[in-house]
Amino acid sequence: MKYFAFVFLLLLTGCSVGKYEYSNKAREKVDMTFTGVPTILGAGALGTTIPLTDEYSLTAAHVARYSLYRVKSRNPECDLAIVYHKNKNLKAPVFRNGNIGDRVNLFGYSFISAMPVKSEGTSLTNTVFKSKWNKQSCVVVASDAGTVQGMSGGAVYNNSDGTIAGVIIGYADRINDGKSGKVKYKNVSVYIPYASFKTWLDTELQINSSHGN
């Protein structure tokens, strides 16, 4: 029998885990979006999007829900959504699923500073969780790379070739082993790997291409 670890996920709405740093390079990888979620100061919170085409961007569904952008499609299983967004001078992203043990770079925007940030780490394990935004059937990956509020919807890049391995959706204070029930990892970032949304993304973008012909 195949056992999965189980993650106790916290969406990126108020904390951070691990190390991250300012990165001007992140501006080339992702965009910042404001959401309608009020804060103590009355301003909206921040989220991150990944430019896909001249018309669309990819982000976490929980970011899209409160974003100022109109939603084109929400993934039926995973915490992901495609939103309408005009992207200028876009270099089309290349996606490739990574492997456990691979080095990855995470890019997004920090709610604390509203600045682009980056972290680096290793993909640790496949894991599953069920929430309002994510069904248990959507396998996610835990990484020891740092994350901070605002990075949800940001991009996870394969360190080896600069392709996109997945989309950041949150962090976990602990991950329990599916067989023993014991804590396996603590304070990790969590992302949805390309393998979990490839078919959906290809279908949505192909539908758009066919409508344009």
Secondary structure, DSSP 8 states (H G I E B T S, - for coil): ----EEEEEEESSS-EES--EE-TTHHHH-EEEEEEEE-TTS-EEEEEEEE-SSSEEEE-HHHHTTBSS-EEEE-SSSS-EEEE---SS-----B----TT-EEEEEEE-TTT-SEEEEEEEEEEEEE---SS--TTS-EEEESS-EETT-TT-EEEETTT--EEEEEEEEEEEEE-TTT-SEEEEEEEEEEEGGGTHHHHHHHHHHHHHHH-
